[in-house]
Amino acid sequence: MHRKAVQKVMPSYPEMAKTMRLSGTVRVEVKVAPNGKVMSAAVLGGHPLLAAVAVDAARQWKFAPGPDETTEVVRLEFF
């Protein structure tokens, strides 16, 4: 079951990544509780300099409530 994100938090772009002109996508797997809150988040792929801020942002997302715990994949873009 795919749950809709009702509140998204965008990550801050790390200064070092800006200096290096890094861009790209970080994929984060989040476990979502029935109430829609993120219980945990782990990086699936993306540049290591962008991964930490992506996980921090993904943990703050809120999803639509559902009957069960679900796992979702969040894609965060850095440009």
Residue frames as a rotation matrix with the C-alpha (Angstrom) as fourth column:
MET 1
0.579 0.815 0.000 0.00
0.815 -0.579 0.000 0.00
0.000 0.000 -1.000 0.00
HIS 2
-0.503 -0.712 0.490 1.33
0.708 -0.665 -0.238 3.40
0.495 0.227 0.839 -0.96
ARG 3
0.291 0.584 -0.758 0.60
0.902 -0.431 0.014 6.22
-0.319 -0.687 -0.653 1.49
LYS 4
0.454 -0.028 0.891 0.37
0.538 -0.789 -0.299 9.84
0.711 0.614 -0.343 0.49
ALA 5
-0.572 -0.665 -0.479 2.78
0.816 -0.400 -0.418 12.30
0.086 -0.630 0.772 2.10
VAL 6
0.540 0.830 0.138 0.70
0.784 -0.556 0.278 15.07
0.307 -0.042 -0.951 3.68
GLN 7
0.932 -0.344 -0.110 3.65
-0.273 -0.869 0.412 17.10
-0.237 -0.354 -0.905 4.98
LYS 8
0.616 -0.775 0.138 7.07
0.703 0.463 -0.540 17.18
0.355 0.430 0.830 3.34
VAL 9
0.759 -0.518 -0.394 10.21
-0.096 -0.689 0.719 18.74
-0.644 -0.508 -0.573 4.79
MET 10
0.870 -0.491 0.046 12.85
0.083 0.054 -0.995 19.66
0.486 0.869 0.087 2.24
PRO 11
0.497 -0.753 -0.432 16.47
0.847 0.311 0.432 19.09
-0.190 -0.580 0.792 3.23
SER 12
0.790 -0.382 -0.479 18.93
-0.336 -0.924 0.182 21.91
-0.512 0.018 -0.859 3.65
TYR 13
0.852 -0.521 -0.053 21.74
0.144 0.332 -0.932 21.82
0.503 0.787 0.358 1.11
PRO 14
0.644 -0.652 -0.399 25.07
0.611 0.126 0.782 21.17
-0.460 -0.747 0.479 2.91
GLU 15
0.713 -0.407 -0.570 27.67
-0.446 -0.891 0.078 23.92
-0.540 0.199 -0.818 2.42
MET 16
-0.334 -0.902 0.273 30.34
-0.331 0.384 0.862 21.43
-0.883 0.197 -0.427 1.38
ALA 17
-0.121 0.388 0.914 28.01
0.757 0.631 -0.168 19.95
-0.642 0.671 -0.370 -1.25
LYS 18
0.889 0.417 -0.191 27.30
0.233 -0.769 -0.595 23.47
-0.395 0.484 -0.781 -2.58
THR 19
0.307 -0.870 -0.386 31.03
-0.628 -0.490 0.605 24.19
-0.716 0.057 -0.696 -2.79
MET 20
-0.631 -0.553 0.544 31.57
-0.060 0.734 0.677 20.93
-0.774 0.394 -0.496 -4.67
ARG 21
-0.405 0.599 -0.691 28.51
-0.903 -0.380 0.200 21.63
-0.143 0.705 0.695 -6.85
LEU 22
-0.983 0.102 0.154 27.01
0.100 0.995 -0.023 18.24
-0.156 -0.007 -0.988 -6.02
SER 23
-0.257 0.958 -0.129 23.53
-0.960 -0.268 -0.080 17.47
-0.111 0.103 0.989 -7.25
GLY 24
-0.771 0.035 -0.636 21.39
-0.221 0.922 0.319 14.40
0.597 0.386 -0.703 -7.55
THR 25
0.327 0.943 0.068 18.76
-0.605 0.154 0.781 12.30
0.726 -0.296 0.621 -5.86
VAL 26
-0.866 -0.425 0.261 18.89
-0.473 0.533 -0.701 10.57
0.159 -0.731 -0.664 -2.49
ARG 27
0.050 0.867 -0.496 16.46
-0.295 0.487 0.822 7.72
0.954 0.105 0.281 -1.95
VAL 28
-0.790 -0.229 0.569 15.37
-0.593 0.049 -0.803 7.12
0.156 -0.972 -0.175 1.63
GLU 29
-0.313 0.687 -0.655 13.30
0.258 0.726 0.638 4.20
0.914 0.030 -0.405 2.90
VAL 30
-0.685 0.158 0.711 10.96
-0.671 -0.516 -0.532 5.22
0.283 -0.842 0.459 5.73
LYS 31
-0.653 0.564 -0.505 8.88
0.635 0.771 0.041 3.05
0.413 -0.294 -0.862 8.02
VAL 32
-0.643 0.531 0.552 5.57
-0.469 -0.843 0.264 4.78
0.605 -0.089 0.791 8.69
ALA 33
-0.933 0.356 0.047 3.40
0.122 0.438 -0.891 4.12
-0.338 -0.825 -0.452 11.75
PRO 34
-0.327 0.894 0.306 -0.38
0.942 0.283 0.182 3.74
0.076 0.348 -0.935 11.36
ASN 35
0.414 0.510 -0.754 -0.80
0.628 -0.760 -0.169 7.34
-0.659 -0.403 -0.635 12.60
GLY 36
0.901 -0.034 0.433 1.34
0.373 -0.450 -0.811 8.63
0.223 0.892 -0.392 9.69
LYS 37
0.714 -0.696 0.071 4.51
-0.638 -0.607 0.474 9.48
-0.286 -0.384 -0.878 11.63
VAL 38
0.435 -0.677 -0.594 7.89
-0.375 0.464 -0.803 8.25
0.819 0.572 -0.052 10.40
MET 39
0.986 -0.074 0.147 9.34
-0.097 0.458 0.884 5.69
-0.133 -0.886 0.445 12.80
SER 40
0.166 -0.976 0.143 12.69
0.220 0.178 0.959 5.17
-0.961 -0.128 0.245 11.06
ALA 41
0.929 0.044 -0.368 14.59
-0.328 -0.364 -0.872 6.18
-0.172 0.930 -0.323 7.94
ALA 42
0.167 -0.893 0.418 17.54
0.216 0.447 0.868 4.65
-0.962 -0.054 0.268 6.08
VAL 43
0.035 -0.262 -0.965 19.41
-0.825 -0.552 0.120 5.67
-0.564 0.792 -0.235 2.94
LEU 44
0.676 0.200 0.709 18.94
0.208 0.872 -0.444 3.41
-0.707 0.448 0.548 -0.09
GLY 45
0.077 -0.679 0.730 21.13
0.994 0.110 -0.003 5.39
-0.078 0.726 0.683 -2.46
GLY 46
0.912 0.150 0.381 22.67
0.232 -0.956 -0.178 8.76
0.337 0.251 -0.907 -3.17
HIS 47
0.051 -0.955 0.293 25.82
0.066 -0.289 -0.955 10.74
0.997 0.068 0.049 -2.52
PRO 48
-0.048 -0.121 -0.992 27.10
0.914 0.396 -0.092 10.34
0.404 -0.910 0.092 1.07
LEU 49
-0.938 -0.334 -0.089 27.44
0.342 -0.858 -0.384 14.12
0.051 -0.391 0.919 1.55
LEU 50
-0.578 0.798 0.170 23.74
-0.597 -0.556 0.578 14.52
0.556 0.233 0.798 0.81
ALA 51
-0.307 0.475 -0.825 22.52
0.265 0.875 0.405 11.40
0.914 -0.094 -0.394 2.61
ALA 52
-0.737 -0.029 -0.675 22.57
0.674 0.042 -0.737 12.67
0.050 -0.999 -0.012 6.21
VAL 53
-0.847 0.449 -0.284 20.47
-0.351 -0.874 -0.337 15.78
-0.400 -0.186 0.898 5.54
ALA 54
-0.484 0.689 -0.539 18.10
-0.554 0.235 0.798 13.73
0.677 0.685 0.268 3.37
VAL 55
-0.419 0.296 -0.859 17.48
0.579 0.816 -0.001 11.26
0.700 -0.497 -0.512 6.22
ASP 56
-0.865 0.076 -0.497 16.97
0.392 -0.516 -0.762 14.12
-0.314 -0.853 0.417 8.70
ALA 57
-0.724 0.619 -0.304 14.38
-0.687 -0.686 0.240 15.70
-0.060 0.382 0.922 6.41
ALA 58
-0.411 0.570 -0.712 12.61
-0.270 0.670 0.692 12.40
0.871 0.476 -0.121 5.65
ARG 59
-0.704 0.110 -0.702 12.20
0.639 0.529 -0.558 11.68
0.310 -0.841 -0.443 9.38
GLN 60
-0.826 0.377 -0.418 10.11
-0.018 -0.760 -0.650 14.86
-0.563 -0.529 0.635 9.66
TRP 61
-0.763 0.583 -0.278 7.65
-0.389 -0.073 0.918 13.91
0.516 0.809 0.282 6.91
LYS 62
-0.515 0.713 0.475 4.06
-0.391 0.298 -0.871 13.05
-0.763 -0.634 0.126 7.80
PHE 63
-0.954 0.209 -0.214 1.92
-0.089 0.485 0.870 10.59
0.286 0.849 -0.444 5.87
ALA 64
-0.070 0.995 0.068 -1.81
-0.790 -0.096 0.605 9.91
0.609 -0.011 0.793 5.65
PRO 65
-0.276 0.028 0.961 -3.01
-0.811 0.529 -0.248 7.59
-0.515 -0.848 -0.123 8.42
GLY 66
-0.155 0.209 -0.966 -3.46
-0.706 0.660 0.256 3.94
0.691 0.722 0.045 7.52
PRO 67
0.809 0.585 0.052 -4.53
-0.467 0.586 0.663 0.67
0.357 -0.561 0.747 9.13
ASP 68
0.826 -0.555 -0.096 -1.00
0.551 0.760 0.344 -0.79
-0.118 -0.337 0.934 9.32
GLU 69
0.248 -0.872 -0.421 2.66
-0.189 -0.470 0.862 0.11
-0.950 -0.134 -0.282 9.46
THR 70
0.941 0.043 0.337 4.06
0.314 0.266 -0.911 0.60
-0.129 0.963 0.237 5.95
THR 71
-0.100 -0.985 -0.143 7.39
0.500 -0.174 0.848 1.14
-0.860 0.013 0.509 4.25
GLU 72
0.924 0.380 0.046 7.70
0.259 -0.530 -0.807 3.95
-0.282 0.758 -0.588 1.73
VAL 73
-0.131 -0.958 0.255 10.55
0.958 -0.056 0.281 5.18
-0.255 0.281 0.925 -0.47
VAL 74
0.786 0.296 -0.543 11.09
0.250 -0.955 -0.158 8.93
-0.565 -0.012 -0.825 -0.48
ARG 75
0.118 -0.732 0.671 13.12
0.979 -0.029 -0.204 10.62
0.169 0.680 0.713 -3.24
LEU 76
0.664 -0.001 -0.748 14.81
0.316 -0.906 0.281 13.89
-0.678 -0.423 -0.602 -2.31
GLU 77
0.562 -0.390 0.729 16.30
0.761 -0.101 -0.641 16.00
0.324 0.915 0.240 -5.09
PHE 78
0.326 -0.559 -0.762 19.33
0.372 -0.665 0.647 18.27
-0.869 -0.495 -0.009 -4.73
PHE 79
0.511 -0.138 0.848 20.09
0.830 -0.177 -0.529 20.81
0.223 0.975 0.024 -7.48
